[in-house]
Amino acid sequence: MDQLIVDATVVTLDPARRILHGADVLVRGGRIEAVGGGAAAQAAAGAERIRASGKALIPGLVQAHVHLCQTLFRNRADGLELLDWLRQRIWPFEAAHDERSLDASARLGIAELIRGGTTAILDMGTARHTDVIFEAAEGAGFRLTGGKAHMDHGADLPAGLREATEASLREAEALCGRWHGKGLARYAFAPRFVLSCSDGLLREVAQLARRLGARLHTHASENAAEGEAVRERFGAPNIEVLHRFGLTGSDVALAHCVWPTEGEVELLRATGSHVVHCPASNLKLASGIAPIPDFLARGIHVALGADGAPCNNDLDAFVEMRLAALLHKPRFGPGAMPAAQVLELATLGGARALGLEAEIGSIEPGKRADLALVDLQRLHTTPIGDDVCGAIVHAARSSDVTDVWIEGRRVLRDRALTTLDEERIVATARSESDRIAQTL
Ligand SMILES: [Zn+2]
């Protein structure tokens, strides 16, 4: 059935970056059929009409670095830097996951993401049970690009996560075969980070992903101590090491990139790699502040992500947008990271990082209908003046999202999730989190 979104302020993110006031958008099947003038006339008789007066219709937000497997560990890993955070909290928690707890973790994360207007993510799983994450996304009608984490190196890994190189690669290959291109799912190969991977794995995983036409996703240059450990092992900085193994390129998303050398910044640019900026995570783990305005000035692709719940502690794209907009101003000036640019990173930037820019990331006829409606008539968003992007990035909150569509399916309707049972998800997440914590 046709759905006609009526009288919205449409932030198109189209090539002209048009913002249409009092405009209609026609959704037919899974796609955007028409935008603005003529959309109403093309709607079939009996089309469902969704009144959007006072609301902004934006492309569904895309977060290009998330760990759904960690949502269950929210609020259980505060006050630590990256390597201690991983060794003392996150890896033991991940090692304790079974299918039931991982399912609870993924559903909790997906429900929060949809409610906050995020319609697609690039996810990094844990080492095991990865099918569960894809199944949770499929059940929710959520656009997931993801994959298992590879972890076959390092004396500090818990036994429950440590993998044999060949088995790790073959499991990922099988997962890719099952999920890549199935419905809304895409596979992304995810060596966790240089320190948790053997040389052989790093070399082979890049070749494997390219042979299978899947994306690559890893962490890079997040923390200074991590960087020193990489230099100790390879005699070179982190991103340069990744490049040697083939882990840079337009099909690669690198989370963080907080501490790049000048040579590495040039590598990011020359290879067309995607940097995923995770400002809340970088602040909370005291990692540092990535030089994002420098990256953008050099033409480097940038996307946003919340990272995992235990280093954030939420999965709220509005918080990431606001932090990304604010964080760089003291160093680069008040004009740095204008709201319209930040909104672009959270939509088109994410779509590019997932390799889906031809399908999602903007509101244009022919694209997939991944959309979010944001109420701009709340106290804290009134008045919006003449800067809709400013209102969205600097004032709006995830709780202002009233409706969300993914592939034309209305997965949030008048603030109610339609594909997920919110009450049950919250109750199950509580009990599963306690159960897993008790096993440690
Ligand atoms: Zn991460």
Residues whose N, C-alpha, C, O or C-beta is under 5 A from the ligand:
A	BS01	ZN	D307
